[in-house]
């Protein structure tokens, strides 16, 4: 687990971008407090912008829409809901003593 990722403060939709073991990770906290970590690279454009995406839900599925082309990706599975041939990596998270840990193994 990489322990260098923190989400604190009053904004329930907090988001961060960090490098962990050579990977850029986009970390999100939803209104309900649920944490999600995904790869920061948008597979459609190739830009590292997922951390700037628009978060929300489709049905009960937490999602992030890319800021460039607005494709919507599941924060649970990483699969693009608009084009299932596209996906972003997802990473398990946990909170230990107030620090968010992300497994990038």
C-alpha positions in Angstrom: 0.0 0.0 0.0 1.2 3.5 -0.9 0.7 5.8 2.1 1.4 9.1 0.5 -2.2 9.9 -0.5 -4.3 12.1 1.7 -7.8 13.5 1.5 -8.8 15.9 4.3 -10.8 19.0 4.6 -14.5 20.0 4.4 -15.1 19.3 0.7 -16.9 15.9 0.5 -16.0 15.6 -3.2 -12.3 16.0 -2.6 -10.0 14.8 -5.3 -6.2 14.5 -5.6 -3.6 13.4 -8.1 -0.5 11.6 -7.0 2.3 9.5 -8.3 2.6 6.0 -6.8 5.2 3.6 -7.9 5.5 5.2 -11.3 1.8 5.5 -11.9 -0.4 8.6 -11.7 -3.4 7.9 -9.5 -6.6 10.0 -9.3 -8.2 9.7 -5.9 -11.8 10.7 -5.2 -14.0 10.9 -2.2 -17.8 10.9 -2.9 -20.5 12.7 -0.9 -21.2 9.5 1.1 -17.5 9.3 2.1 -16.7 6.4 -0.3 -13.1 6.5 -1.7 -12.1 5.6 -5.2 -8.7 5.4 -6.8 -8.3 5.1 -10.6 -5.5 5.7 -13.1 -5.2 9.4 -14.0 -4.7 8.8 -17.8 -7.8 9.3 -20.0 -7.6 6.3 -22.4 -9.4 8.3 -25.2 -7.2 11.4 -25.3 -4.0 10.0 -23.6 -3.9 13.0 -21.3 -3.4 12.7 -17.5 -6.7 14.5 -16.6 -9.0 12.0 -14.8 -8.4 13.8 -11.5 -10.1 16.9 -13.0 -13.1 14.9 -14.1 -16.7 15.4 -13.1 -17.9 12.9 -10.5 -21.4 11.7 -10.0 -23.5 8.6 -10.4 -25.4 6.7 -13.1 -28.0 4.8 -11.3 -26.2 3.6 -8.2 -22.8 3.4 -9.9 -20.3 6.1 -8.9 -18.7 7.5 -12.0 -16.2 10.1 -13.3 -16.6 11.9 -16.7 -13.4 12.9 -18.4 -13.0 16.6 -18.6 -11.9 16.6 -22.3 -14.4 14.3 -24.1 -16.9 13.6 -21.3 -16.7 9.7 -21.5 -18.1 8.3 -18.3 -16.1 5.7 -16.4 -17.2 3.5 -13.4 -15.2 4.3 -10.3 -15.9 0.7 -9.2 -14.8 -1.3 -12.3 -13.0 1.3 -14.4 -15.1 0.4 -17.5 -16.3 3.2 -19.7 -20.1 3.2 -19.6 -20.2 4.9 -23.0 -17.8 2.6 -24.8 -17.1 -0.7 -22.9 -13.9 -1.3 -25.0 -12.3 1.5 -23.0 -11.3 1.2 -19.3 -9.1 2.8 -16.7 -7.3 0.9 -13.9 -8.9 0.9 -10.5 -7.0 0.5 -7.2 -8.2 -0.8 -3.8 -8.1 1.9 -1.0 -8.3 1.9 2.8 -8.0 4.5 5.5 -5.5 3.9 8.3 -5.1 6.5 11.0 -6.5 9.2 8.8 -4.3 8.4 5.8 -5.6 7.0 2.6 -3.7 4.0 1.4 -3.9 2.9 -2.2 -2.7 -0.5 -3.4 -0.9 -0.3 -6.8 0.4 -3.8 -6.8 
